[in-house]
């Protein structure tokens, strides 16, 4: 296995055995395959739900029957173990299909706290914009919001399944962060001989100067698609990603904050996995 510059070695994904979780795992596994990375899956037994089940007035309402029944922490713990077993089997099957190294672990605690602790030993954490709820009164997508606010590693925001061979697209504005993003994008594209596309985020800078700078880092003879995108025309970004057949979109975190790309609804319009680079 070639050791690529800026290579991502470990990707973390949280699982809960649901269909949405399986879709996220499929996408994360495809990403791990194209990055030649290990996939680490984590199942968190939500301590907030277990505490809730201990309350004497706690009730569960059946989704189809609408019947009420007492919540029981012991029964919930058993259910967690069953779901963890299902998640492990799901990981093993998908990892075998993609021929990647994988590992699985179970922890108990607050979902966000446990995920943040686990990111200390990985390069990328994969999250969905409508993933786990973090506890009582919190909304779907709050894992995503919490990870972006507190996570120090790169965050892979999962949108749709990746089709092998799709382009690696990177947002470049000439900053040091975008240079590192471009180097990573070049390595990712080279590892699978995938197309590389660079989107130049232009403000008042000379487009030709920015293009020349990008070519210096990818190599003047490289087969790379370069497109300019003025900041004033950010609404054209989804169309550009569609035209380039984007498989993964790399965005330095500093740029994403500047152009307000972290909003869930804005990301959903991009219709591809987005990696926010730290």
N, C-alpha and C positions, 0 to 999 in steps of 0.2 A: 504494500500500500504506500503510495507516494505521500510524503509529508509536505503538504501545501502551506504556503505562507498565509498566516491569518486563519488557519484551518479551525473549524468548529469541531470539537471532539465529542461533546456530550450534550444531548438534548433531553430536557425533562418535560414530561406531559402528565397531567393529573387525570385519573380515570375514575368513573363511577358506574361502569357496566351498562350505561344507557346507549341508545342508538346514536345520540349526538356525540357521546364519548367515543364510540367506535369510529365514527366519521373523523373525529379529531385525531384519533390514533392512526388511522389510515394515512392522513395527510402528514402527520409528524413522522411516520415511518418512511414515507416517500421522500421527505426532506432529509432524514437521516441517511437514506440510501444515496442520495445525490451528493451529500456532504461527506460521505464515508465516516459517519459519526455513530456513536453508540446511543441507543434510545433507552432512557431510564423512565419507567412508569411508576407512578405513586398513587396509592389509594389512601385517602384520609378518612378515618372514622370521625365524623363530625361531633366533637364533644358538646357543642351547643345543642344538637338534636338529642343527645343522650341526657343532658341535663333537663331538657324540656320534657322528655318522656318520664322523668321522675316526679314531675309536678302532679299533685292529686287531681287537678281539674283538666289535665291534658287529654285531648281526644283526637282520634284520627277519623277522617271521613272518607269512606271508600269512593274511588273515582267513578266507578260504574254503578255501584249500588246505592251510593249516598247514605249508607248506614254508618252510624257512629260506633266506635269501639275505643276502649281504653288504650292509651299508649303505655308501653312497658319497656323499660330500658334494657332488660335482659333479652327480650324478643328482638329489640332493635339491634343489639349487639350481635345476635345470631344472624340477623338479616345482613348486617355489615360484612360478616365473615363470608356469607354466601356470595354477596356481590363482589367481594374482593377476589374470591376464587374464580368467578366468571371473568373478572377483569384480567386476572393473570392468564387464564386460558386464551382470552382474546389477544393479549399481547404476544404470547408465544406463537399463535397461529399467524398473526400479521408480520411479526419479525421474521419468521421462517420464510414467508412469501417474498419478503424484500431482501432476505439474506443479510440481515444486519445483526450485530450484537445487541443484546438487550438485558435489562435487569428490572426487577420488580420489588417494591417494598410497601409495607403497610404501616401507617402511623396513626396516632390518635391525638386530636387536639383541634384548635381552631384552623379552618381550612387555609385561610390566607397566611396565618402565622407559620404553619407547617410548610407551605409552599415557599415562602420567602426564605426560611431556614435552609431548605433543600437547594435553593439556587446558588448557595455559596460554593458548591462543588461542580456546577455545570456551566456551560457557555451560553446556552439558550434555554428559555422556558417557553413552552407552547401553551397558549391560552386561546379560548374562543370568546367572542364578544357576547355570547349569550350562555356562558358556561355556568359553573357552580354558583348557587346562592351562598352567601357567607354566613347566614344565620338568620335569626328572627327579624323580620321587618326589613331585610335587605333585598335588593332587586337583582334579577338575573343580569349578568354582566359586571357585577361588582367585584368579582375576582379579577376581571380584566382591568378595571379601573384601579383597584388596589395594587396590582402588580406593576402597572405603569408608574404609579406614584412612588412606590417604595423599592422596586426591584433594581438591582445594580447590574445585572447581566442583560444581554439582549433578549428581546421578547418577540416570539413568533406568533403573530395574530392569524389564527386559522379562519379561512373563508370557504374555499372549495377544494375538492380533490385536485391534485396536480397531475397533469398528463406528462409522462416522460418525454423529454425533448423540448419542452417549453422554454422560453427564453429566461435568462437571469437578467433582471432589469434593476438598475441602481440609479438613485437620484443624486446628482452631483452639482455642487455649487462652488467648488474650488477650495472649500475649507479643509482643515486637517482631518476632521471627522469624515468628510465625504471622500477624501483620498483613501483613508483606511477602508471605507465601504467599497470603493472601486476595486481596491486590491483583493478584497474578499470575494466580490462578484466575479472578478477575473479568474480567481482560483476555482470557484464553484463551477463556472462555465467550462473551464478547461478539464476538470475532473471527469466530466461526462460528455465532453465535446458538444455542449449545449450552446445555443446562440447567446450572445451578450449584447445587451442594449443599454445605452447610457442616456438618461434624460437630464439635460442641462437646465438647471433652475436658474433662469436669468433675471436679474434685476436691472441695474444700470450698467452692468459689466459688459465688456465687448464679447459678443457671442463667439467670434473667431478665436479670441484669446482663451476663452474657457474651453472651447473644443480642442485647441492645441494642447492645453494642459491635460485634458482627459486622455488624449492620444499618447502623451508622454508616459503615462502610467500603464496603459494597456498595450502599448507597442504600436508604432505607426503602421506596421504591416498586419496587425490583427484584424480579423473579420468582425467588426463591431458596428452596430447600428447606433448612430448618435442623433438625437432630436433635441431641439430647443423648446423649452416651455417657460414663457414669461410668468412671473409671479402673478401678474394681473389676469392670467388665463388658467388658473388652477382647475377650473371646472372642466378643462379639456383632458385632465389626467386620466380618468377612466377610459376615455376613447383611445388614448395613446397606449395604455396597457393592453387594451383589447387588440389593437392593430399589431403590436409587437408579440402577441400570443404569450403574455407574461406567465411564467410558472411560479416565480417568487419575486417580490418587489422589495429591494433593500433600501432602507431609509435611515440615515443617521438620526439619532434621537434629537440632536440639537436642531436639525432642520425641521423635523416633524413638529416640534414645539413652536418654531417660528411661524410655520404656515398652518398651524392648527389642524394637523393631520391625525391627531389622537382621538378625535371625536368618533364614537362608535358608528353613528350614522354615516359619516364621511367615509370611514374605512369600509363599511358594507358596500358602498357604491363601487369600490375598486374591484371587487369580484375576483380576488386572488389572495394567496397568503402574503402577508406583509411582515417583514422582519425589521423591527425597530432596533437599530444597532447602538449599543452603549460603548 
